[in-house]
Structure formats: structure tokens, C-alpha cells
Amino acid sequence: MAIRIGITGGIGSGKSVVSKILSLLNIPIYLSDDEAKRLTATDETIRRELTDLLGDELYQGGILNKQKLANYLFASADNAEKINAIIHPQVKQDFRRWCTRYSASQFVAMESAILFESGFDSEVDVVVMVYAPQEVRIQRAMMRDAASRTQIEQRIKRQMDDEAKRSKAHYVLINDDKTALIPQVLQLLVSLSQK
């Protein structure tokens, strides 16, 4: 059975960079955001439960009305909880099926910004947090998303605090544009191989 690595970190921390490094080392990566989107569009259980919650017009001609879903989701924390309670269990099941496909691998990884908040941390053996100072994260996210500083700061406020994530993680990789990241990733894999 593969060692399941959970990769998390705040917006702009460099989770995707770590995932790309692992992918280049032939480690299969499950991108939970992408898979959640795919499942929301295609999974019958999610479709049925979201339709029960938001009405038949949510899937017009069988196609998800993303704007309607987003409007509901971001209207309140309570709404987000309801949506997550529908989607996250299906993502967990999908991840378990995906892991069985790669059971011969030494490692597999799940990338998730909301690893702890979603309960996905219960699906992995070890949690790796990618950490970068907030100012570095803001600058990266502004460039990547062509977003304003205010927009990025609001997204950061909605995410779990970095220090809280750090205290729950088994390993922390520093991605501050000063510390070399690849040697840290390689050291992580050596460390996990020895356990």
C-alpha cells in the first residue's frame, strides 16, 4: 500500500509547485480541487443532493450552473457547510478508489488547500504543509490570479490560519523564494521511505 501524503498550505504558498516536483518524481497526484469540480459536474449523488438543495435549474440541460452554485456557496458560511457536506464525502470516496489504482506506488499525494477543514487529513498518512510568509503569498496570488491585494487578503481571511495548519502538519516545507524547495521535497521522501 502506498504512503498517502496530504499537501496543504494557504493561497500562494506553493502547493502546486510541490505537487509538480512530486509528479516529476513519478508520484501520482490527486488534485482535490479539480476532482471536486469534476465530481460536482458528473457525480449522480452530488447532482441529486445539490438539486434537492437548490432546485432543478441548478443543472440546466444536464450542465451545472456554476454561477448559481457559487452565489449560494459564498452567500454564507452555513451555505458553504451544506455544499461541502454534499461534495466532500464523494471526493473522499473518489480519492480512496483512486488510491487503489496506484496501490503499487511507493507514494501517492493529495493536494488540497482545505485538507484539514474538509476532513481530508483523515484520508492520508502524513500531512505536509507548504509554508510561505504572507506577503510572499499575497504577491504570488496577485500575479497568478490577476487579482487585487484586497481580494487576495479576503481569500486569506477565509482560509484556516497558517499557524493552525502548521501545528497540525507532520512536515513543513518552506517556500519563501530564499530556501531551496527541491532538496526539502527530496529529504521528505527519504524520511518517509525510512519509516
Summary of the structure (lengths in Angstrom):
residues: 195
radius of gyration: 17.5
end to end distance: 13.6
largest distance: 52.7
contacts: 579
relative contact order: 0.22
helix: 58%
strand: 14%
